[in-house]
Amino acid sequence: MTHRLNNLSRRNMFALTAGGASALAVGGLLGRTASAATPQVTPLSDAQLPQALVSVPGDLQLDPAAGALAQKLLARLKKSVLDVATRSGEVDKGDKVAAASRNLVDSLRKARVNRLQVALKPGSKFKEVAELSKAEPSQAHKMYDFELSEFVAKYKKKPKLTKKKKEEPQWQGPLAQKIEFHLNSVKCLDTTSGPGSDEILLGGSIVTPGGVVKKIDGWKVADGFDDGDRVFYDYSRCKDFPANTPKFIIDATCPRGNPNDVYAGRKIAFTRLNIDIPWPATIAVLLTMGEQDSGGFNQLIQDGYAALEQEIKKKLAELGVQAGTAIGGELGAVIGAVIAAVLGEFLDWLVSLFNTVDDFIGTKTWTVQLDSPEMSAIRAKASGGLPSPAGTTASKMKKLTFTGDGGKYEARLHWRVHG
């Protein structure tokens, strides 16, 4: 393969590196040291990259009952935001969902709140707003109540094992220790509708199998995205470089990974896996991409998850299911997946209300379910996945597409489990 480094402008070097600063450094250095013997590099085409799929093995799909529950919870969140954004007064302190919505609205910049209030007025272009606005805040629980009887019947955890049986081995080793999510690249398919290049930030949250929500600290992907630009976080662009490629070129072009672990990318989130957590284990990653700081969205994810989970536990208790039982086993896995899916859709809906040139934000959720902590079972589920070091198993490449304000970005990532 022929490698080229013929145009060392800032923009072309940006396409070879994971950031403008390193691009400038490499560009300056090459300007002083490049010679006819220096290896030359071309960007990889999409056809040379591992295929990125919308759905990969391990993705959790909601069944019809779970989907119906998700829609009711989604309406519950939408109604809550409508109420706190358009009505004055304090929220009911016992309504944790309303409190989460109030915290969100209070954290938004005034310009965003104004746009939100305009978009939520009855008769706006959002057809559902008029229907949502009919109910009084005090009736929100009743109007958007959810029926969990079917879930209890289908997923209720089996009676606890006796002490003797519990001490017997339940799983065949080696067992999973943790799961990581690696970001491999971000590509600009279309810039947003504002003037100039896009400054893109990425952050979010991870929901652990036990229902704990942890923040993924945001960072700047790049401050100069134009159509076709891509930032790589792994070693895929360097895997076939000639042996005499200078180290500074490899360091700038491929910030992570090595010839023995080509697809090690930026570790954006991880959570421990052990036999004490509920199995099947459900893990959800919610990513928010935007041109500016996404304000209170990360906190909303944490507050919203806790509030919805608390309401579900209360309803389960009314059905005679103990909270400790409710969050274990398959029932807990499905409820966790439902809440994560709801929060992802809710954020997409919420930011669509802003509809502003200077505030592009997109959100995507990736929910994974592992049926067993046995590495053999995880390897079987990830069959055909990316190569990874001994003792780990990697999924196939996942594609998440973010759209908003005329912009379109594609992120490629994967999970890997360590045994």
C-alpha positions in Angstrom: 0.0 0.0 0.0 1.2 3.5 -0.8 1.2 6.1 2.1 1.3 9.8 1.5 2.1 12.8 3.5 2.1 15.3 0.7 -0.2 18.1 1.9 0.7 19.1 5.4 -1.9 21.8 6.0 -3.6 22.0 9.3 -6.8 20.6 7.9 -5.1 17.6 6.2 -3.1 16.8 9.3 -6.2 17.0 11.4 -7.6 14.1 9.3 -4.6 12.0 10.3 -4.6 12.8 14.0 -6.9 12.8 17.0 -6.7 16.5 17.6 -5.7 19.8 16.1 -2.9 20.5 18.6 -1.0 17.3 17.8 -1.6 17.9 14.1 0.1 21.3 14.3 3.0 19.7 16.2 3.5 16.9 13.7 3.0 19.3 10.8 5.7 21.6 12.0 8.1 18.8 12.7 7.6 17.2 9.3 8.2 20.5 7.7 11.7 20.4 9.1 12.5 16.7 8.7 10.5 15.2 5.8 12.5 13.7 3.0 12.0 11.5 0.0 12.7 8.5 2.3 9.9 9.5 4.8 6.9 7.1 4.5 3.8 8.7 3.1 0.3 8.2 4.5 -3.2 8.3 3.1 -6.4 8.3 5.1 -8.1 4.9 5.3 -11.3 4.6 3.3 -14.5 3.3 5.0 -14.1 0.1 3.0 -10.8 -0.6 4.8 -12.3 -0.2 8.2 -14.2 -3.0 10.1 -17.9 -2.9 9.2 -19.8 -0.9 11.8 -23.3 -2.3 12.4 -26.5 -0.6 13.8 -27.2 -3.8 15.8 -24.5 -6.1 17.1 -24.8 -9.4 19.1 -25.5 -8.6 22.7 -27.7 -5.6 22.0 -30.9 -5.9 24.0 -34.2 -5.6 22.1 -37.3 -4.6 24.0 -40.3 -7.0 23.7 -43.8 -5.6 23.1 -44.6 -5.4 26.8 -41.4 -3.7 27.6 -41.9 -1.3 24.6 -45.4 -0.4 25.9 -44.0 0.3 29.4 -41.2 2.5 27.8 -43.8 4.6 26.0 -45.7 5.2 29.2 -42.6 6.2 31.1 -41.5 8.4 28.2 -44.9 10.2 28.3 -44.5 10.6 32.0 -41.1 12.4 31.6 -42.4 14.6 28.8 -45.4 15.6 30.8 -43.2 16.4 33.8 -40.9 18.8 31.8 -44.0 20.5 30.2 -45.4 21.2 33.6 -42.3 22.6 35.2 -41.3 24.6 32.1 -44.7 26.2 31.6 -46.3 26.4 35.1 -45.1 28.5 38.0 -44.8 27.2 41.6 -42.9 24.5 43.4 -43.2 20.9 42.4 -44.5 18.2 44.7 -41.6 17.1 46.8 -42.8 13.6 46.7 -42.7 13.5 42.9 -39.1 12.6 42.2 -39.7 12.7 38.4 -41.0 16.3 38.7 -38.0 17.2 40.9 -35.6 15.9 38.3 -37.3 17.9 35.6 -37.3 21.0 37.7 -33.5 20.6 38.3 -33.0 20.2 34.6 -35.0 23.3 33.6 -33.3 25.4 36.4 -29.9 24.3 35.0 -30.5 25.4 31.4 -29.4 28.7 30.0 -32.2 31.3 29.8 -32.2 31.2 26.0 -32.8 27.4 26.1 -35.6 27.8 28.6 -37.3 30.4 26.5 -37.1 28.2 23.4 -38.4 25.3 25.4 -41.4 27.3 26.7 -42.3 28.4 23.1 -42.0 24.9 21.8 -44.2 23.5 24.6 -47.1 25.9 24.1 -50.3 24.2 23.0 -50.8 24.5 19.3 -47.1 24.3 18.6 -45.7 22.1 15.8 -45.3 19.3 18.4 -48.6 17.6 18.1 -48.3 15.6 21.3 -47.9 18.8 23.4 -51.6 19.6 23.3 -52.6 16.2 24.5 -49.9 16.2 27.2 -51.0 19.6 28.5 -54.6 18.5 29.2 -53.9 16.8 32.5 -53.2 18.7 35.6 -49.9 18.1 37.3 -51.6 16.4 40.2 -53.0 13.8 37.8 -49.8 12.9 36.1 -49.2 9.8 38.2 -52.7 8.5 37.4 -52.7 9.6 33.7 -49.3 7.9 33.0 -49.6 5.1 35.5 -48.0 1.9 34.3 -49.1 -1.7 34.7 -46.4 -4.1 35.8 -48.4 -7.2 36.4 -47.3 -8.8 33.1 -43.7 -8.1 34.0 -44.0 -9.6 37.4 -45.6 -12.7 36.0 -42.9 -13.1 33.3 -39.8 -12.0 35.0 -40.3 -12.4 38.7 -37.2 -13.8 40.3 -37.4 -17.4 41.4 -37.4 -18.2 45.1 -34.1 -17.9 46.8 -31.9 -20.9 46.8 -31.2 -22.7 50.1 -27.9 -22.0 51.7 -26.6 -25.4 50.7 -27.5 -24.9 47.0 -26.2 -21.3 47.1 -22.8 -22.5 48.1 -22.6 -24.9 45.1 -20.8 -23.4 42.0 -23.3 -21.9 39.7 -20.9 -20.8 36.9 -18.0 -22.4 35.0 -14.9 -20.3 35.1 -13.2 -18.2 33.9 -15.7 -15.5 34.7 -16.0 -11.9 33.5 -14.5 -9.2 35.6 -15.5 -6.0 33.8 -16.8 -4.6 30.6 -15.3 -1.6 28.9 -16.7 0.6 26.1 -14.0 1.8 23.6 -14.6 4.7 21.1 -12.8 4.0 17.9 -13.6 7.0 15.7 -15.9 10.0 15.1 -16.7 11.1 11.6 -18.4 14.2 10.3 -20.9 13.3 7.6 -22.5 16.7 7.4 -21.6 19.9 9.4 -24.3 21.7 11.3 -26.1 24.6 9.7 -24.2 27.3 11.4 -21.3 29.2 9.8 -17.7 27.8 10.0 -16.5 24.4 11.2 -18.1 22.5 14.1 -16.7 22.3 17.6 -17.9 18.9 18.9 -18.1 17.7 22.5 -19.0 14.2 23.6 -20.0 12.9 27.1 -22.8 11.0 28.8 -23.5 8.4 31.4 -23.2 4.6 31.9 -25.9 2.6 33.8 -24.4 -0.3 35.6 -26.1 -3.7 36.0 -27.1 -2.7 39.6 -28.8 0.4 38.4 -26.1 2.9 39.4 -25.7 5.8 37.0 -22.1 7.1 36.5 -21.2 10.2 34.6 -18.9 10.0 31.5 -16.9 13.2 31.7 -17.2 15.2 28.5 -14.3 16.1 26.3 -13.7 18.0 23.1 -13.5 15.6 20.1 -12.3 18.4 17.8 -12.7 22.2 17.2 -12.5 22.1 13.4 -14.8 19.5 12.0 -15.7 19.8 8.3 -17.5 17.4 6.0 -15.6 14.1 5.7 -13.2 14.8 8.7 -12.7 11.8 11.0 -10.9 11.6 14.4 -9.4 8.1 15.1 -8.7 6.9 18.6 -7.2 3.5 17.8 -4.3 2.0 15.8 -6.3 1.1 12.7 -4.6 3.7 10.5 -1.1 2.5 11.5 -1.5 -1.2 11.3 0.0 -1.4 7.8 2.5 1.4 8.0 6.0 0.5 6.8 8.6 -0.6 9.4 10.6 2.5 9.0 7.7 4.9 9.9 9.1 7.4 12.4 7.6 7.0 15.9 6.4 10.6 16.0 4.1 10.0 13.0 2.6 6.8 14.6 2.2 8.6 18.0 0.3 11.5 16.3 -1.7 9.4 13.9 -2.6 6.5 16.2 -3.1 7.7 19.8 -4.0 4.3 21.2 -3.5 0.7 20.6 -0.5 -1.1 19.0 0.1 -3.8 16.3 -1.1 -6.5 18.9 -4.2 -4.6 19.9 -5.3 -2.6 16.8 -8.8 -1.6 18.0 -8.0 -0.5 21.5 -9.7 2.9 21.5 -10.6 5.6 24.0 -12.1 3.9 27.1 -15.1 6.1 27.6 -16.8 3.9 30.3 -16.5 0.7 32.2 -18.3 -1.2 35.0 -17.3 -4.2 37.1 -19.0 -7.6 36.5 -19.1 -10.3 39.1 -21.4 -13.1 40.2 -23.0 -10.9 42.9 -24.7 -8.5 40.5 -28.1 -9.4 38.9 -27.8 -11.8 36.0 -28.6 -11.4 33.1 -26.5 -8.2 33.4 -27.8 -5.1 31.5 -25.4 -2.2 30.8 -26.5 0.9 29.1 -24.3 3.8 27.7 -26.0 7.1 26.9 -23.9 9.4 24.8 -24.6 13.1 24.3 -22.9 15.0 21.4 -23.0 18.7 20.9 -21.3 21.9 19.8 -21.5 23.4 23.3 -21.7 22.2 26.9 -24.8 20.1 27.3 -25.7 21.8 30.6 -27.8 19.7 32.9 -28.4 16.6 30.7 -25.9 14.4 32.5 -27.5 15.2 35.8 -31.0 14.6 34.3 -29.9 11.1 33.3 -28.8 10.4 36.8 -31.9 12.0 38.5 -34.3 10.7 36.0 -33.1 7.1 36.3 -33.3 7.2 40.1 -36.7 8.7 40.0 -38.2 6.2 37.5 -36.6 3.3 39.3 -38.1 4.5 42.6 -41.6 4.8 41.1 -41.3 1.3 39.6 -40.2 -0.2 42.9 -43.2 1.4 44.6 -45.5 -0.1 42.0 -43.9 -3.5 42.4 -44.3 -3.3 46.1 -48.0 -2.7 45.6 -48.0 -5.9 43.6 -46.4 -7.8 46.5 -42.9 -7.9 44.9 -40.1 -6.8 47.2 -37.8 -4.1 45.9 -34.7 -6.3 46.4 -36.3 -9.0 44.3 -37.5 -6.5 41.7 -34.1 -5.3 40.7 -32.6 -8.8 40.4 -32.7 -11.4 37.6 -34.5 -10.9 34.3 -37.0 -8.5 35.7 -34.3 -6.1 36.8 -32.5 -6.5 33.5 -35.6 -5.6 31.5 -36.6 -2.7 33.7 -33.0 -1.3 33.5 -33.1 -1.5 29.7 -36.5 0.1 29.6 -35.4 3.1 31.7 -32.2 3.5 29.7 -34.1 3.4 26.4 -36.6 5.9 27.7 -33.9 8.4 28.9 -32.2 8.2 25.5 -35.5 8.9 23.6 -36.5 11.5 26.1 -33.2 13.5 25.6 -33.6 13.3 21.8 -37.1 14.7 22.1 -36.1 17.4 24.6 -33.2 18.8 22.5 -35.4 18.7 19.4 -37.5 21.4 21.1 -34.6 23.8 21.1 -34.1 23.7 17.3 -31.4 26.3 17.2 -28.4 26.8 14.9 -25.9 27.3 17.7 -27.0 24.5 20.0 -26.6 21.2 18.1 -27.0 18.3 20.4 -27.7 14.6 19.7 -28.1 11.7 22.1 -27.8 7.9 21.5 -28.2 4.9 23.8 -26.5 1.6 23.5 -27.9 -1.2 25.8 -26.0 -4.5 26.1 -27.2 -7.6 27.9 -24.9 -10.4 29.0 -26.8 -13.6 29.9 -24.0 -15.2 32.0 -20.7 -14.2 33.6 -19.0 -17.2 32.0 -16.4 -16.0 29.4 -17.3 -18.9 27.2 -20.9 -17.7 26.9 -19.7 -14.1 26.3 -17.3 -15.3 23.6 -20.2 -17.2 21.9 -22.4 -14.1 22.0 -19.6 -12.0 20.5 -18.7 -14.5 17.8 -17.1 -12.7 14.9 -16.2 -9.7 17.0 -13.1 -7.6 16.8 -9.7 -9.1 17.6 -8.6 -8.3 21.2 -5.8 -9.4 23.6 -5.8 -12.7 25.3 -8.2 -12.9 28.3 -10.6 -10.4 26.6 -13.6 -10.7 24.3 -14.6 -7.9 22.0 -17.9 -7.2 20.2 -18.4 -6.3 16.6 -18.1 -2.6 15.7 -21.2 -0.6 16.6 -22.3 2.5 14.7 -24.2 5.3 16.4 -25.4 8.2 14.2 -26.1 11.6 15.7 -28.2 14.1 13.9 -29.4 17.6 14.7 -29.5 21.1 13.4 -28.6 19.9 9.9 -25.5 18.1 11.2 -24.8 14.4 11.0 -22.0 12.5 12.8 -21.1 8.9 13.0 -19.4 7.3 16.0 -17.8 3.8 15.9 -17.3 2.0 19.1 -17.2 -1.5 20.7 -17.4 -3.2 24.0 -14.8 -5.6 25.4 -15.1 -7.9 28.4 -12.1 -8.8 30.6 -12.0 -12.3 32.2 
